[in-house]
């Protein structure tokens, strides 16, 4: 066989077998809430020493405790190894614990139910249109984190409440500010309320689903509402991202899985223009907010009379459909795969991690984010990625 043919064959084999490029793993360190960090800097550095001895790491996302000494020590360690440090920063939830934030209301003036996962993670969402909420996020960065040595920020909670809060969670925010923001998009929230009252669950009925186009709603009112919601929410996120970028920071974004994003607000086509990278949360083994099967089942339970929703299995085939839906956006794409294990929350295994990361690699993305807490990731999960 000629040398050129042998080389071509070798490249094809490498492409078929490759996972994410080695230097493109990003890991997350969850410190818990604002006031009580769950780890010391020494514990984090020791853990990262172990992690980086097993897999290559290009960036570490860490936050969001206000104990700034942790970041200075960890940042010094990371920068000595040529690894970037990004601040994990919540946007439309959790900020109310450290700064004034106006809450989100549903279309009927009620604050949707929240979901208390752990201390400091209550998933209580704030209004995406209130400029005071956007200013609060930037002020929190400036007040607590601007001199800690961060290379970038990773924006989380950039959505509204989901069906965790029932129908009202998905139909938020409906405050006067948001009413005006929707009107500017050509959508009357009064008309949406009237359509919901007339149609009930059928307001949410769909005629089809495809990874490329998402759900197609039977009701044109519903379709227009959710399109406008994507623009309203994403405009608030984009303003925050642009303000932080002006401070010399790179921008990462934590996004809802593509198939469910229409219900909670992130518009990939808008946000990908304001981010250096996006991280869709493709969590198949998580029974908590952002877990794909968890959130989908909550939706089906909330709107039992709605028609047209397929029965999704959290299979490798489904993961591939979501990876396909990520393609084509003008920023780097790092799918988020759970690597931590937590009883009753994240039921991961080495086989699951390997299977998921192999799929990510075969789609040719820049890399992957190993989510959502490397401190809770069994070493066996990491060894599976060697």
N, C-alpha and C positions, 0 to 999 in steps of 0.2 A: 504493500500500500504506500502511496506517495506521502511525503512528509506533510504536505499541506492538508491532505485528507485526514491523516492521523491527528493533526493539530485541531482540525475542525471537530472531529469526533470527540476528542478530549474535552474541548470547550462545551460541547453539547452535554456530555456526561456531568461536568461540573455544574452547569446551569440547572440540570434536572435535579441534582442531589443537594444543591446548596440551600442553607438556611440564610437568615439575615447576615449581611457582611459583618465580620467580627467586631470591627470598631463601632458598630452602630447599635449596640445594646444601650438602652437607657434604663436606669433602675430608679425606683421610688422609695423614699424613706418617710414613712408616716410617723410624725411625732405626736399625733393626737391633736387635741384642741389648743387654744391660744395660751392657756395658763399653766398647764401641768405637763411638760414634756415627758414622754414615756421612756426616753433613753438619754443617757449622757453622751457628750461628744466622744469620750473614750470608747463607749460601747459601740457607737456608730462607726468610728474609725476601725475598730477591731473587726466588726462585721464586714465592712467594705474591703478590708485587707483580705479576708477569706474569699469574698465574692470575686474580687479582681484576680485572685490566684486561680480561680476556676474558669471564669469567662472574662472576655475583654469588655470594658465599660467606657463609653464615651461621655456620658452625662449622668448626673445624679440630680433628681428632683427631690427636694426636701422641704418640709414645712408642716404646720404653720405656726408653731409656738413662737411667742415673743421673747423667749430666752435667747437673745442675740449672740451670746457668747458661744453657743453651740455652733452657729453657722461660721463664725470666725475661725474656730479651731478646725472644723470639718473642711471649710473652704481652703485653708492653708494646706491641709493634707491632700485634698483633691487636686489643687493647682500644681502641687509638687509632682503629681503623677500625670499631668496633662489632661485632667478630667474637668469638664465644666460643671458648675453648680447653679442650679435653677431654683428659685423660690417657688414653692407650691403655694398658690394664693387663691383663696376662694373669692368669688365675685358676687353672685346673687343669693348666697346663703352663707350663714355662719358669721358674716361680718357684723351683725347686730350685737354680737357679744363684746366687741371692742370699739365700735363707732356707731353713731346714729345711723339707722337704716330704716326706711319706710317699708312696711310689709306689703306683699302682694295679696290682692283680693281676687276671688273668682268673679264671674260675670254677674253674680247676684249679691256682691258686697260682703261675702264671707271669706275669712282667711282659711285656705285649704288645710287639711290635716297634714302633719309632718310625720317623720319617721326617725325615731331616736335609735341610731345604730350604736354609737358609743358616745362617751362624754365629748362634747365639742363637735359632734356630727349629728345635728338634729334635723338637717334637711328642711329648715324653715326658710322659705324663699321670699325674697324681697322684690319690689317693683323694678322691672328692667328699664322703665322709661324715666324714672325720677333722676334728674341730674345730680341730686345730692347723694344718691347711692353710688353712682359712677365716681363722683368726687371722693367718696369715702374710701373706695378701693385704692385709688391713687394715694390718698392721704395716709392710709395705713402703710403702704410701701414706703413713702417718704419718712414717716414718723419712726418706724421700727426697723426697717430693713435696708435703707439706702446706702449705709456704710458698712455692710456686712460682707462685701466681696462677691455679690451674685453676678453671674454672667447673663442671666436672663430670668424670666418669670414664666411659670406654667399656670395658666388660668383654669381654674376648676369652677364647678357650679355655674356654668355659663348657659343656663336654661331656666325654665320655670319648673314648678312642681309637676310631677307626672301623675299617673293614675294611682300612685301611692295615696294621693289625696282624693281618690274617687274622680268622678266627672269634673268636679270643681277644680281639681288639681290641673287637669289638662286644659281647662277653660280659664286660664289666668295669665296675666293679670287684667282685671277689668276696672281698675280705678279710673278717676277722671283724667289723669295724665295719659293713661294707656288708651282710654276712649278717644282722646284727641289724636294720639299717635296712629291708631287704627283708622280713624277718619281720614287722616292724611294719606293713608294707603288705599282709600276708596272703600273702606269696610265700615259699616254701621254696626256697632255692638248691639244696638236695639234690635236690628234686623236679625242678628245671630240669636239673641235671646228669644225672639218670636219664633224663629225656625226650630229652635230646640224645644220650645214649649209645644209646638205643633207636631213635631216628628218623634220626640222622645229619643230612645236609643238609635232609631233609624237615621237620626242626624249624622251618625258616625258610619253608616253602612258604606261599603266600598264595592266596586265592580271588579277590581283586579289588583294584583300586586306583581311588580317585577323589581329586581335589584336596581336597575337603571332608572326607573321612573317612580318607584315607591308605590304607595297606595293611591288608587284613583277613587275619589269619593263620589257617591251617587248625587249628593246634594251639592249644587254649585255654591251655595252659601257656606257650607262647611269647607269646601275646597278653597274659596277665597279667604275665609277666616284663617285657616292654617297657613296659607301662603303669606298672608299679611303678618301673622304672628312671627314667622321666621324672620321677616324683615325687621320687625319692631325689636325683637330680642337681639338679633345680630347687630343692629345699629348701636345698641347700648354696649355690647361687648367690643365692637370695633373701636368705639371712641376710647374705651379704657386701654385697649391694646396699643392704639396709636400714641396715647399719652405716655405709656410706659416705654414704648420704643424710642420716644424722643429723649429718654434718659439713657440711651445707649444700651438697652437691654434687648436680647433676643426674646421671641414670643412663642411659647407652646400653648396648645389648647386641648383641653380634655372634652371630647365630644361624645354625645349619645350615639349609640349604634345607628347606622344609616336608616335601617328599616323603621325605627321608632322616633327618629329625630323630628319628624314633622309634627308630632304631638306636643313637644316640649320646647321647640323654638330654634335650636341651632341650624342655620342655613349654611351648609357646607360651601356653596358657591360664593357666599359673601365672606365668611370667616376665613376661608383659605387664602383670601387676598390680604389678610391682615396678620397672618401667622407665618412664622418660619417653619413650624411643623404642627400637624394635627395628630391627635391620638384618639381615634375612635375606641370606645370601650367595648371590646368584643368578648365579653365575659359570658362563657357558656356554663360555668360551674358555680356561679354566684347567686345565692338566694338573699339578695339585698338590693337596694337601689342601684340601678345601672346594670344589674344582671339581666341579660337579654331575655331569657325564658321567664324570669321572675316578673319583669315589667310587663311582658306581653300577656302573661296570665292575669295579672292585676287588671289590665285593660279589658280582657275578655270577661272577667268577673264583673267589672263596672258597667259594661254595656251589653248584657246578655242577649238583647233582642236585635243587636246590630248584625247585619248580614255581610257575607263575602270574605271574612277573615280566614285564611288557611291555617291548618294545624302545623305549626313549625316545630320540628324536632331540632334540638341543639346539637346537631351532627356536624361532622367535618364538611359535608356538602353545604350546610347552611352557613358555616363559617366562610367557606369560599364565596358564597353569594354576597356576603357582606364585604369581603375583601374586594370583590369585583366592583361593588357600589362605591368604593373609595377612589377608584382610579380616575385620572384625568384632572385632578385639581392642581392649581398652580403653586403648591408649596410641598415641602417634604411630608411624607406620610409614614407614621410610626404606629401601627396598630397596637393597642393595649391588650395584653394577654395576662390573666391572673397567673402569678407564680407563687404567691403566698398561700398557705393553708390555714384555714380557721374553721374549727368545728361549727357546723350548722350555718356557715356563711360562705366559705370558699372551699369547695370539695375537690381540690386539685390533686393530681398525681404526676409522677415523672412522665408517664405515657401521654397524658393529656397535654402537658407542657411541650413535649417533643413534637407531638402531632400538630399542635397549633402553630408552633414556630416554624416547622417545616412548610406548612401551608403559606405562612407569611413570606418566607423566603422565595417560594416558587412563584409568587405574584410579583416579585421584582421590586418591592418597596425598599426604602432607604434603610429600614431596620425595624425594631420593635421596642416597645416599652414593656418592661417586666413589672407588672402591676401587682397590687398597689402598695405593697410594703415588703421590701427585701429583707427586713428584720424578721419577718415571719415565714420566709421561704425556706423549706427544708433543703439541705445541701444536695439531697438526691435529685431535686428538681433542677438544680443548677448543673449537676454532673450530667444530666440528660441532654444538656445543650452543648457539651464539649464537641 
